[in-house]
Amino acid sequence: MDIANEQNSPLLIIGSDDGAVRVWRGTFDDADQSGSEESVQHQLRQWEQPELLTAWHALSGLVPGSAGPGLVTNWRQSDGLLLASGDVGIIRIWDMEHERQRQDIATDASITCLSGLALAPAVVAAGRTDGGITLYDIRVGGNGKAVVACKEHTEWVVDLFSLPDQRCAFTTSCVCVCVCVRARV
């Protein structure tokens, strides 16, 4: 789940374990945050009327209900890209403005989480089921290229966050521990 256009008209991006992605409008109402009875009623009415803007299969090959990571997404507001991966051996990059697939990046593991880098927008970080993290440069060739790989955990990487003022530093978490990983690109 991701939120696009947070500052203007927010859109809710929902992925499901069969690889389908849906984009909804009208699921948020930030006009009145007062908490008054009238405001709450208005917000509840807004929730009753979401509009499906678009839907498509971002990935094929996912098995619904399987024990794998399912569909993993990451929205990149700055360049309008949606990254999608999971237990399929690729990271697929979608250009949301033009509504088309931009490229696939081959991976050697099941991906559990994705993140971008604020100071290096061409780099995608991917957490893996084996506890590793791989950074991919999407500018290299048609399929991207793994530029850095490290293994800090022995369990699934549950999430990773780019540190905003660092070129390439992450805070990662797995099932049982939290650690800071730093690497240079």
Legacy VTK file of the C-alpha trace (Angstrom):
# vtk DataFile Version 3.0
C-alpha trace
ASCII
DATASET POLYDATA
POINTS 185 float
0.000 0.000 0.000
1.324 3.433 -0.971
-0.037 6.958 -1.121
0.625 9.037 -4.238
0.227 12.806 -4.551
0.173 13.323 -0.791
0.195 17.123 -1.098
-2.623 17.548 -3.658
-5.309 14.977 -4.305
-4.056 11.846 -2.559
-4.411 8.541 -4.358
-4.337 5.193 -2.607
-2.277 2.501 -4.354
-3.205 -1.017 -3.223
-1.457 -4.202 -4.304
-2.768 -7.718 -3.767
-1.036 -11.083 -3.526
-2.149 -12.068 -7.046
-0.049 -9.236 -8.535
-2.924 -6.823 -9.190
-2.548 -3.105 -8.392
-5.489 -0.727 -7.966
-5.351 3.058 -7.706
-8.220 4.763 -5.850
-9.274 8.396 -5.566
-11.629 9.783 -2.929
-10.362 7.691 -0.026
-8.931 10.674 1.881
-10.424 13.994 2.931
-7.933 16.367 4.482
-10.023 19.544 4.155
-11.135 19.560 7.800
-9.090 17.983 10.567
-11.093 19.560 13.423
-12.605 16.292 14.614
-16.080 17.807 14.929
-19.148 15.609 14.493
-19.879 17.234 11.141
-16.286 16.724 9.973
-16.318 13.059 11.007
-19.640 12.458 9.204
-18.284 14.144 6.068
-15.168 11.964 6.176
-17.270 8.827 6.601
-19.348 9.802 3.544
-16.105 10.342 1.634
-14.986 6.797 2.534
-18.224 5.407 1.117
-17.556 6.848 -2.353
-14.042 5.921 -3.497
-13.447 5.875 -7.233
-11.298 3.242 -8.910
-9.038 5.138 -11.337
-7.091 2.260 -12.808
-6.165 -1.374 -12.181
-3.730 -3.768 -13.810
-1.549 -6.803 -13.113
1.831 -5.387 -12.103
3.386 -8.854 -11.864
2.458 -12.271 -13.130
3.596 -15.502 -11.568
2.620 -14.709 -7.980
0.660 -17.448 -6.240
-2.205 -15.995 -4.150
-2.129 -17.168 -0.551
1.385 -18.587 -0.768
3.893 -18.244 2.074
6.109 -15.910 0.039
6.212 -12.121 0.276
3.345 -11.592 -2.177
3.317 -8.299 -4.088
5.761 -5.690 -2.782
5.474 -2.104 -4.062
7.218 1.234 -3.655
5.889 4.543 -5.009
8.488 7.094 -6.144
6.667 10.426 -6.225
9.597 12.443 -7.621
9.706 10.559 -10.924
6.227 8.988 -11.042
7.433 5.400 -10.875
5.850 2.430 -9.155
8.245 -0.412 -8.350
6.771 -3.892 -7.972
8.368 -7.161 -6.944
7.881 -10.222 -4.759
8.601 -13.911 -5.174
9.105 -13.648 -8.950
12.816 -12.942 -9.555
12.375 -9.419 -10.957
11.712 -5.854 -9.943
9.291 -4.354 -12.449
9.272 -0.574 -12.865
6.050 1.106 -14.026
5.845 4.632 -15.451
2.559 5.784 -13.924
2.250 8.991 -15.955
2.344 7.081 -19.240
0.690 3.950 -17.761
3.246 1.525 -19.109
5.981 -0.839 -18.017
9.367 0.867 -18.123
11.812 -1.956 -17.348
12.488 -5.178 -15.475
15.484 -5.706 -13.222
16.535 -9.332 -12.720
17.089 -10.344 -9.087
18.598 -13.496 -7.611
16.219 -13.747 -4.659
12.666 -13.177 -3.502
12.153 -9.496 -2.684
10.407 -8.578 0.584
10.611 -4.754 0.507
11.674 -1.922 -1.789
12.949 1.591 -1.197
14.449 4.433 -3.184
17.272 6.783 -2.259
16.506 10.490 -1.923
20.009 11.573 -2.936
20.513 8.861 -5.577
17.179 8.552 -7.416
18.509 6.020 -9.940
19.197 3.509 -7.153
16.631 1.013 -5.874
17.190 -0.854 -2.615
15.646 -4.305 -2.252
15.331 -6.347 0.950
15.388 -10.109 0.433
13.999 -13.220 2.098
17.536 -14.419 2.891
18.230 -11.303 5.021
20.275 -9.497 2.409
19.914 -6.077 0.841
20.828 -5.351 -2.761
21.105 -1.941 -4.418
20.288 -1.784 -8.135
21.146 1.020 -10.556
18.240 1.387 -12.990
20.355 3.420 -15.443
22.556 0.455 -16.339
21.446 -1.388 -19.457
17.913 -2.585 -20.014
17.795 -4.776 -16.947
19.535 -2.648 -14.330
22.493 -3.921 -12.387
23.209 -4.909 -8.790
25.820 -2.435 -7.598
26.052 -3.298 -3.888
24.937 -6.341 -1.918
25.243 -7.001 1.790
23.782 -9.457 4.242
23.157 -8.087 7.713
20.305 -10.374 8.773
19.534 -14.073 8.817
15.759 -13.573 8.539
13.522 -11.727 6.044
14.174 -8.012 5.741
10.769 -6.661 6.775
11.372 -3.033 5.828
14.126 -0.604 4.965
14.201 3.161 4.996
16.609 5.517 3.300
18.098 8.057 5.693
17.195 11.450 4.179
20.529 13.259 4.558
22.785 10.370 3.528
23.831 9.367 0.032
23.395 5.695 0.785
22.453 4.731 4.323
19.537 2.616 5.450
17.781 1.589 8.579
16.567 -1.965 8.129
14.551 -4.352 10.211
13.980 -8.057 10.147
11.852 -10.361 12.240
14.018 -10.074 15.367
16.439 -7.106 15.121
16.940 -3.572 13.813
20.290 -2.479 12.384
21.696 0.439 10.406
23.404 -0.516 7.165
25.747 1.927 5.447
27.243 1.406 2.015
28.612 3.684 -0.700
27.297 3.709 -4.218
LINES 1 186
185 0 1 2 3 4 5 6 7 8 9 10 11 12 13 14 15 16 17 18 19 20 21 22 23 24 25 26 27 28 29 30 31 32 33 34 35 36 37 38 39 40 41 42 43 44 45 46 47 48 49 50 51 52 53 54 55 56 57 58 59 60 61 62 63 64 65 66 67 68 69 70 71 72 73 74 75 76 77 78 79 80 81 82 83 84 85 86 87 88 89 90 91 92 93 94 95 96 97 98 99 100 101 102 103 104 105 106 107 108 109 110 111 112 113 114 115 116 117 118 119 120 121 122 123 124 125 126 127 128 129 130 131 132 133 134 135 136 137 138 139 140 141 142 143 144 145 146 147 148 149 150 151 152 153 154 155 156 157 158 159 160 161 162 163 164 165 166 167 168 169 170 171 172 173 174 175 176 177 178 179 180 181 182 183 184
